[in-house]
Amino acid sequence: MSDAIENCCSCGCSCQDENPGYAELDKFIATQKKCRDSLIPVLHRAQEIFGFLPVEVQEHVAKALDLSPSDVMGVVTFYHYFTMQPRGRHTINVCLGTACYVRGAKKVMDALSKELGIGVGETTADKRFTISTQRCFGACGLAPVIMVDEDVHGRVTAKKINSILEQYK
């Protein structure tokens, strides 16, 4: 194993001793070409392993692929799929497309935030829920719409939030 991978963190520690996920990630990286074209597949795998992409993981990937940390962070922050914050077991995605917004998506968002005590991009303290938004789900006839993981909930109102959340506790 190269020194770059072994001492990837800014603190100079050995990542593999702290978290076995790094060994799993290194096995995947070994199957990839050591170039920029491998960055997105490696980041996808890293996020699957760790659940999110903290700076330490990004530095590890950068050194393993001979890229700068800023190149890696640029990709992580550009693509909506990648996250630098831990996500909850369930992601609540609120549609903010025109139809949903006109039919009350803002009230739904406010009710979710109030009930869970978090805002967009945040995760509850118990790591159960994360709230995010999206422009359009293509389900305008059901507006306003939210998705919890892969489940679509249509014609959502602030009053329905509690019963929807109960399904995921």
N, C-alpha and C positions, 0 to 999 in steps of 0.2 A: 504494500500500500504506500502511496506517495506521501511525502511530508505535507504537501498541500492539502490533501484530504484529511490526514490525521490531525493537523492543527488548523482547522478551517475557521474556527470562531475567533472573533476579535479578542476574546479573553485568553486565547492560546491553549485552551483546554482540549482534551481529546473527546470529540463528540461521541464516538462509538462507546466510550465508557459510560457516558451519561444517558444515552438513549439508543436502544437497539434498532430504532428506526433508521438511523444513519447507515448501519450495515446493510439493511434491506435496500435503501436508496442507492448505496454504492454498487450493489449487485446489478441493479437496473441500469445505472450509469455505465457500467462496464459493457452492457449490450448495445450501447449507443455510440455513434461516431463522436469524437471529441471536437465538436464544432457548434457554432451558433444554431444550426438547423436542428440540433437535438434539444435545445433549450425548452421549448414548449412541452414536448413529451416528458422531459425530466421534471419540469415544474408540476405537470399534471400528476405524475407518480408521487412526487414529494408531498403534494397536498393530500393525496389519498392516504399516504402513510401518516402524516403529522396532523392532518385536519385543517391546517392553515400554513402560511409561509412566513414565519418570523424571520427577522434579519439574519439570524444565525444559520438558518436553513438556506437562505438565499446566498450567503457567503460561501457555504459549503458547495452549493451547485456551481457558483462562479469559479471557484478554484478547481473543481473537478473538471469543468469544461474549458478551462483556460480563458474565461471571460472576466470582464471587470464586474465588480458588484453593482455598479450603476447600470450596466447593461441588463443585468438580471432584474434589478428593481424597476427599471423602465418597463419591462415586459409585465411584471407582476402588477404594477399600478395601472397599466394601460388596459388590460383585459379584465372585464367585469367578473369573470369566472374565478379569478384568483383572489384570495383574501389574505391579509396580513394579521387579521384578528381571528381568534377562535370562534367558531360558529356553534350554535346550539344543535341538539339532536334533530330539531325540526326547524326548517327555514320557512318563514311566512313571507311570501312575496306579494306585494300589493300592486295591482295594476293602476297606473296613473295615466293611461291613455285617455283621449278626449271623452269617449263615451262613459268610461268609468268615473272620470273626474266630474263630469257634468251630473252624473247620477249619484254622487255622494262619496267618492273614494276618499276625499279629505276627512270626512266625518268617520269613516271606517278606520283610517290611519290614526286619527286622534284617539278613537276608542281602544285600538290595539295598544298604542303607546301608553295610555292611561292604565289599562288593565295589566300590562306586563311591566310597566315602569321603565321602559327603554324607548329609545328613538331608532330611526332608520340607521342600519349598519351596526347596531348594538346587539349584544347577547344578554339574556337574563342571567342573574347571578348563579342560578342552578344549572346553567348550560342547557336548558330545555329548548328555548326559542331564540331565533335570530330574526330580526325584521329587515327586509330589503324591499326595493321597489323595482318596477320595470315599466317600460313605456306602453306596451300593448301585448296582451296574450292572444288576441285574435278571437276573443269570446265576447264581442261587444253586445250581443243580444242578451247576455247574462249580467250585464253591468249593474253595479260594480262587482268586480271579481277579485278574489284573492286565491293564491295557491299555497297550500301547506304541503311542503315537499312536492309530490307529484299530483296531489289531490286538488281538483278545481272546485271552488265554492263560489256559486253565482248568486246574484241578487242579495249580496251581503249588506246588512245594516249594522249600525252600532249595537243594536239590541241582540243581534245574533252572534256577536263575538265570543261571549262566554261559552255558549253551547258548542261553537266550533272548536275553541281551545280545549274544552273538556275531552274531546275525541282524541287528543294527542298527549294527555297526561298519563 
